[in-house]
């Protein structure tokens, strides 16, 4: 039993076989998929997908690479859209200094808007952090000081200090297929130091397919490969890892029902 806590089912890569992709996930005991919003202006398409499948839930938010396009989106807008019964998270939002597709000031402004929405709703904020550890630590520390909010450091590929501070501030750390890559020794070392009750797994599909599918289009059913490596990394069995991470998901995504309560 696993949950793919972060995928992008609205992306064109999945358009022609979305039904089969969702079914393959179910066939591999992936009991929940969270399809993540990257542009609020496309929210209608995302929520339509979530409404089509009992196992699929959604978020609402603006990716940092698109932050400058949606600075008119307010916390109130996010709060209103999050009232949909299938919306279980805010984001993804955050900071991406690797690509710098959006001005850094716009990214920070959008990030703080999403934090306000997360704080107001109690829904977890899905955080994208890439090559921005110092500023991410600063904003998270400052904003948590104004009032706690639940969050996930998604597709974690940052440094050990961001993981440590994130956990200290109450956050969760989610690992993608990057964890399975041969050269990800440091990342596996970081994973070993994350408390077990703060660990999640995800695909970030269609990106970052894990070994043995690296280089192919990723899909939610492949989360089992990342989970297997995480289990080995932290020294637990695969079944125990599945139970552990699924419990963490349902503790964090409080609005998402367990399968037996769906």
N, C-alpha and C positions, 0 to 999 in steps of 0.2 A: 504494500500500500504506500503510494507516494503522491505528492502534490507537485505539479509544476507551477511554482509561485510567480513565474514571469515568462510570458511568451507574447507573440504579436500575431494573432490569428487574422487580423485585418490586412496584413501585408499581402502584396500581390503574389508572392511566392506560394501562397496557400490557396489562392482563389479557386483553382480548378478542382481541388480534391479536399476541401476543408472537411466534408463529412467523413471521408476515409481517415483523415489525420486525427480527428477527434475520436473516432472509433478505435484506431490503433492504440491511442493512449489508454482508453478504457480496457482494451484487451490485455494491456500490460499492467493493469491495476494502478493506473494513474487516475486517482479518484476525483481530482479537481484540477482545473486549469484556470489561471488568472491571465486574461488577455489585457495587455497594458496600453493605455492611451498615450500617444505622443503629441497629439494636437487636439485641443478642445474642439476646434472647428470640425474635426472628423469624429467627434464623440458619437453622433447618431449611428454611424456605420459600425462602430465598435460595440455599442450596446445592442444593436440588432443581432450581431453574432452571438453575444451572450444570451440573448433571449431565445435563440434557436436550439441551444443545447443545455440540458439539465446540469451537466458537469462543468460548464464554463461560466466564469464570473469576470468582472471587468473593473478597471480603474478609470479615473478621469483626471487629466492633467496635460501639461505641456513639457516636452523634452527640452533640456537646456539648449540643445542645438537649434531649437525653434523658438526660444524665449522671446527674441526681438519681434517675432511675428504676432505674439499674443499677449503683449503687455497690457492690453485692454481687458483681459480676463481678470476678474477680481476674485477675492476669496469668497465673496458672496455667491458669485457665479458657480464656483466649484462646489460650494456647500449645497446649493440648490440642485445641481445635477447629480450630486452624490446621494440624493434622496431616493433615486431609483433603486428598487430592491436588489438588482443584480450588481450594483456598484459596491465594492468591498474595500476600496483603497483610493488614495489620492496620489496623483503623479502618473508617469515618472517625471520628476523635476530634480534639479541639482546643479552641478557645475561640471563642464567638460572643457578643459584647457588643452586637450590633445588636438582637437579639431578647431576649436575657437570659431565655430560657424556663427555664433552670436556674440555680440559684445559682452564682456565679462560683467559689466554693470547690469545689463539686461538679464543675464543669467541669475545674478544674485537677487535682483528684484523679483523675478519670477519665483525663485526658490523660496524666498520669504513669504510670498503670497500663498504658496502651497503649504508651507508650514502653518500659517494661520488657519487655513482650511482644515488641516489635519488636527490641529489643536482644538478647533471648534467642534468637529464632528466625532473625534475619537477614532477615526479611520486611520490605518497606518499609511505613512507617507513612503512611497517607493522612491528611493534616492539613487540618482545616477551620479557617480563621482569618478572622474577620470583625470589624472594628472593635475589634481587640484587639492591635494591633501591638506595643505596648510590653511587655505581659505575655508575648506569644508569643516575642518576642526573648529575654526574660529566661529563660523556661523552657527554650527550645531551647538556649541557651548553657550554662545550668547543667547540664542533663541530658546534653548532649554531653560536657561535662567529666567526667562519670562513666563515659563509654564511648560511643563512636560508635554510631549506628544509622541505617539508610537511611530517608529520608523524602521526601514529595512535599508541597509547598504547593499544594493542589488548588484549582481554580477561582480562580486568583489575582486578587484585586481590592484588595489592600492597597497599602501604600506602598513606595517604592523601597528604603527601608532594610531592611524585612523581606526583600525579595527578595535584597538584597545579603548580609545576614547568613545567610539560608538557604543560599545557594550557598556561602558561605565555610565553613559548617559541614558541607558535603557533600550538601546537599539538591538536589532538582529542583523546577522551577517549571512548573505545568501551567496552560494557558490554555483558557478555555471560550468560548462564544459572546459573552460580554461584550466580548471583544477586537474583535469586528466592529462594535460599536455606534458610531454617529457621534460620540458624546461621550466615547469612550474614548481620547482622544489621549494622556493621561498613561500609561495602561496599555500602549499600544503603545510609548511611549518606554521603559518599564521592560522590555518584551520585547526591545527592541533591545540592551539591556545584559546580558541573561542569556546566559552562554556557550552555544554551540550544543549542546554535549554534555549540557546540563542542561534542555533544553526538552521539554515534553510537550504534547499536545493532548487535549481531552476534551469531552464534551457536558454532563455533569451532568444528562442527560435524566431526567425529562421537563421540566426547567426550562431557562430561558435559551437558547431557540432562537436561533441566529445569524441575522444578515441573510443571505439574503432571507426567512427564515421567522420573523423576530421576531414575538412575540405569539401564535404557535401552540405546540402541544405539541412539544417537542423529541424527537428520537430519534437513536440512534447513527449512522445514515447521514449525518446533518447535520454530523458532525465534519469532513467534507471542506471545508465552507465556512469554518470557523475555521482549518483548516490553510492554506487559500488566502490568507487575510488575514495569517496569521503568516508565510507564505513571502514575501509582498510586503513585510511590515514589516521583516524581517531581510535582505531582498535576495537570496533564493535562489529557484530554480525550485520549482514545486509537487512535482515528482517527487523532487527532492533533499530537500525538507522531509519528504516521506513516509518516505523511507529514513532520514533523520536521526532523526526522532522515533521511528520503529519500533525502530531500533537502541538508542536511549536506553531505551525501554520494556523491551526484553529484557535489557539490562544491569542495569536496576534490579529488574525482576520476575524474579529469577533462577529461580524455580520454574515459571514459565510457559513451556511449550515453544514454540519457533517452529513455524509450520505444517508445515514439511517434516519435523519431528521428532515431530509429534503422534501 
